[in-house]
């Protein structure tokens, strides 16, 4: 994905990356293909779910559109427990990013799915939304937010079954072509799951880090963020073309850059509606710009040298009906402040996240954001001495 943006016939290898260089992709101009009530369950005994609603070369005939594909393969793998269907819908060498870092290959995904289903065998996955873009030639990208509800009745790596009820949400971003997912970025909201089951999140993260579950910072494939490039002071994001109308790509990149690289929290007031509803990692919730600013302040106070880069933006919608956008981002910083995680450890930390932003009238009215919080805790709380 990064190589699509960073290189090409018009950019020599090693040349500086433009701050606003997007991946060229077809964006849906409306919400005609989106999550619909009842979408997700296969029809009894029928191979065809409905008429094809968009060109999908190479996909199984049963799927009507890309949203139908994402929702129903999730249902079949997780709720019908046809785990082997992963072999039909993921490429053998797929790249998988989650809290524990980058992994290659389908077998790890199969094993992890079986382990999770064994721990939560009655878990149900309700599709809350799927934001998508692309076409059959470019491939499709999807950002799938789901609510998971079930009970912990089987053993897992954190101990014996607790019998407690789980209700949390996840986001999975996939890159799909001809019926196969070949890249997936997924955040399982791990800290929220552990907290709901009565497990001490900080102690679990320390154990995870000590066991080698958190990839060392030096071994991570991390985007170089603008704030740290060249050691220069961070500049405001370039102004938008005043005659171009609402530019979602520019709005999003300016918001993230000005807030987290420039430390300009007033950017939140310019981008968000006064009554915005905000949903965050570890099932945090908020209402209004003050709560959005509060989370941003907490991150910046915890990691005072934090720098952030927007890796990917895509969206669906129009000026009249509003927009739904998926934003994937990377950040790095050093744990030198007291904002969120106790006494500073001085450890260098890699954060990455997915934000789903909903716009109306050019302002964000709702946000759902997850980042790798459990992984971050494991990076800073492990007992081995920090790198010098």
C-alpha positions, 0 to 999 in steps of 0.5 A: 500500500505505501509503495503505491503512494511513495513511488511511481513513474513521476517520483524517483526512488528516494525523493521526498514524499508529498504531504498530501500525496494520495493513492488514486482510487475510485470513491463511491459517490453515494451510500447505495452499496452499504450495510443493510438490515439483515445483511450477513446471514446466508440463505438456507441451501441457496448459493446465490444471495441476490443479483450482482449490484456492482462489477466484481470480477473473480468473486463468487457469484453468491456475493452481490457487492463488496459490502455483502462479501465482507459481512457474509464471509465474516459471518461464515467464518466466525458465526458458522465457524467455517474456519477453513473458508479463510483458505478461500477468501485470503491469499496464501501469503497475505499480510496481517497487521494487528496489535502484535505486529506484522505477520505473513501467511494464512495459517497464522490467521486460521490458528488465531481464529480457532483459538478465539472461537474456542474462547468465545464459542457463542460470540456474535459479530454484528456489522455496524458499518463498512466503508469502502472504495475501489473497483474490480480493476483497482481492487477494493478497500474496506473498513469494517466496524463490528460489535462483538457480543458473547461469553468467555466459556473457553480457555485462552492465553490469558487464563481459564474461562471466566464465564463473563459477557463480552461486548466490544467493537473492532475495526478491520481494514482489508484490501481485496481483489478477485475474492481474496484478501491479501492485506488486513489491518485489524484492531481487536480492542484487546484492552477492552476485552481484558477489562470486561473479563476482569483481567488487569490490563496493565499486568497482562500487557507487562506479561505480554511484553516480557514474553516477546509478544510486543515486537521491538521498536527497532524491528517495526516497519514504521512510516517516517512521520512528517514532524520528525523528518529533517529535524525541522519545526513542524509547519501548518498544513498547506491551505486548501484551494478556496475555489475547490469546494469541500476537499475531504482528503485535505480536511482529514490530513490537515486535521491530523497534521495540525493537531498531532504534529503542530500541537494546534488543538484548535484544529479540532474546533475547525473540523468537528461539529460542536455535538460530535459523538466520539468512540475510542479505544478501550470502549472510551466514549465522549460527546462534544469537541472538549472530549475529542480535545481531551483525548488528543491532549492525553496522547500528546502529554503521554508522548511529548515528542509524538509525530503522526502520519496519515497512511491512507484515506478513502471515503464514500458519499457526497456533499448532500448526504454527507461522507463516511471516511476511513483513515489509517495512521501511524505515530511514534513517540517517547513515553516521557509524560504522565498523561495516560500510562503512569510514571514515564519509562522513557521507552520509544513507542509505535502507535497505529490506528484506524479512524472512521469519521462521519461528515455532515455539512463539512464537519465531523459529527461522529468518530470511531477510533481504535489504536493498538493500546494494548500493544503500546502498554506492552511496549512501555511496561515490559521489564527488560531495560529500555534501549539507550 
